[in-house]
Every structure is written in structure tokens, then in C-alpha cells.
Amino acid sequence: MIHDIPKPDISPDFTIEDIHKIRIWEYERLKDATREERIEDVGKRAAEAFAQIEVLRVSAHAVNISSTNITCKESKFV
């Protein structure tokens, strides 16, 4: 049984405490789940992630941005 527990609040800076919150949340959600339920949950969430990636890929293509043209200096994460 997968428990319906609200997602934890994550800070904009994404700290180590946020990682702990996510791990605890994930444990509490799945602690009573069967193997089949876990596999189904992972598959569903993976499909959602792939759909989001595809939306981003299409929108990047629409503005003529190629992923090969992005360098570390242009990245907002540097």
C-alpha cells in the first residue's frame, strides 16, 4: 500500500536538509508497499519525468536552441 503523504516543502536553495526530507517522505510513502506497487510507482513517475523532458526538448527546439551549443559558462548552474 502506497501512502498518500503530501510532498515536503523544499527550500529554493535545496539544502542537505531538503534531501533528508525527501528521503523520509519517500520512505513513509513506500514503507508498506509491495514489490509490484513499488515497480508500478517508479514506472509511473519515470513516465511523467520523460514527458516533462520531452516538453522541454520540444520547447528548446522551437526557439532554435541546440543542446550541443550550451557550454558550462552559459549554464545558470555555474
C-alpha positions as a Markdown table, in Angstrom:
| # | Residue | x | y | z |
|---|---|---|---|---|
| 1 | Met | 0.0 | 0.0 | 0.0 |
| 2 | Ile | 1.4 | 3.4 | -1.0 |
| 3 | His | 0.5 | 6.1 | 1.4 |
| 4 | Asp | -0.8 | 9.4 | 0.2 |
| 5 | Ile | 1.5 | 11.8 | 2.1 |
| 6 | Pro | 1.9 | 15.4 | 1.0 |
| 7 | Lys | 5.3 | 16.3 | -0.6 |
| 8 | Pro | 7.7 | 18.0 | 1.8 |
| 9 | Asp | 8.4 | 21.8 | 1.4 |
| 10 | Ile | 11.7 | 22.2 | -0.4 |
| 11 | Ser | 13.8 | 25.4 | 0.1 |
| 12 | Pro | 14.8 | 27.4 | -3.0 |
| 13 | Asp | 18.4 | 26.8 | -2.1 |
| 14 | Phe | 18.0 | 23.0 | -2.0 |
| 15 | Thr | 20.0 | 22.1 | 1.1 |
| 16 | Ile | 21.0 | 18.8 | 2.7 |
| 17 | Glu | 18.0 | 19.1 | 5.0 |
| 18 | Asp | 15.8 | 19.0 | 1.9 |
| 19 | Ile | 17.5 | 15.8 | 0.8 |
| 20 | His | 16.7 | 14.3 | 4.2 |
| 21 | Lys | 13.1 | 15.5 | 4.0 |
| 22 | Ile | 12.7 | 13.8 | 0.6 |
| 23 | Arg | 14.2 | 10.6 | 1.8 |
| 24 | Ile | 12.0 | 10.5 | 4.8 |
| 25 | Trp | 8.9 | 11.3 | 2.7 |
| 26 | Glu | 9.8 | 8.6 | 0.2 |
| 27 | Tyr | 10.3 | 6.0 | 3.0 |
| 28 | Glu | 7.0 | 6.9 | 4.6 |
| 29 | Arg | 5.2 | 6.6 | 1.3 |
| 30 | Leu | 6.5 | 3.3 | 0.3 |
| 31 | Lys | 7.2 | 1.5 | 3.7 |
| 32 | Asp | 4.1 | -0.8 | 3.3 |
| 33 | Ala | 4.2 | -1.1 | -0.5 |
| 34 | Thr | 4.6 | -4.5 | -2.1 |
| 35 | Arg | 7.3 | -5.0 | -4.7 |
| 36 | Glu | 4.7 | -4.8 | -7.5 |
| 37 | Glu | 3.4 | -1.5 | -6.2 |
| 38 | Arg | 6.9 | -0.1 | -6.0 |
| 39 | Ile | 7.7 | -1.1 | -9.5 |
| 40 | Glu | 4.4 | 0.4 | -10.7 |
| 41 | Asp | 5.1 | 3.7 | -8.8 |
| 42 | Val | 8.6 | 4.0 | -10.3 |
| 43 | Gly | 7.3 | 3.3 | -13.8 |
| 44 | Lys | 4.6 | 5.9 | -13.4 |
| 45 | Arg | 6.9 | 8.6 | -12.1 |
| 46 | Ala | 9.5 | 7.8 | -14.8 |
| 47 | Ala | 6.9 | 8.2 | -17.5 |
| 48 | Glu | 6.0 | 11.6 | -16.0 |
| 49 | Ala | 9.6 | 12.6 | -15.9 |
| 50 | Phe | 10.2 | 11.6 | -19.6 |
| 51 | Ala | 7.1 | 13.6 | -20.6 |
| 52 | Gln | 8.5 | 16.7 | -18.9 |
| 53 | Ile | 11.9 | 16.2 | -20.6 |
| 54 | Glu | 10.2 | 15.9 | -24.0 |
| 55 | Val | 8.2 | 19.1 | -23.4 |
| 56 | Leu | 11.5 | 20.9 | -22.6 |
| 57 | Arg | 13.2 | 19.4 | -25.6 |
| 58 | Val | 10.4 | 20.5 | -27.9 |
| 59 | Ser | 10.3 | 24.0 | -26.5 |
| 60 | Ala | 14.1 | 24.3 | -26.8 |
| 61 | His | 13.9 | 23.2 | -30.4 |
| 62 | Ala | 11.1 | 25.7 | -31.1 |
| 63 | Val | 13.5 | 28.6 | -30.2 |
| 64 | Asn | 16.3 | 27.0 | -32.2 |
| 65 | Ile | 18.5 | 26.1 | -29.2 |
| 66 | Ser | 20.5 | 23.0 | -29.6 |
| 67 | Ser | 21.7 | 21.2 | -26.6 |
| 68 | Thr | 25.1 | 20.9 | -28.2 |
| 69 | Asn | 25.5 | 24.6 | -28.2 |
| 70 | Ile | 25.3 | 25.0 | -24.5 |
| 71 | Thr | 28.5 | 25.4 | -22.6 |
| 72 | Cys | 29.3 | 25.5 | -18.9 |
| 73 | Lys | 29.8 | 29.2 | -19.0 |
| 74 | Glu | 26.3 | 29.7 | -20.4 |
| 75 | Ser | 24.7 | 27.5 | -17.8 |
| 76 | Lys | 22.8 | 29.1 | -15.0 |
| 77 | Phe | 24.2 | 26.5 | -12.6 |
| 78 | Val | 27.8 | 27.8 | -12.7 |
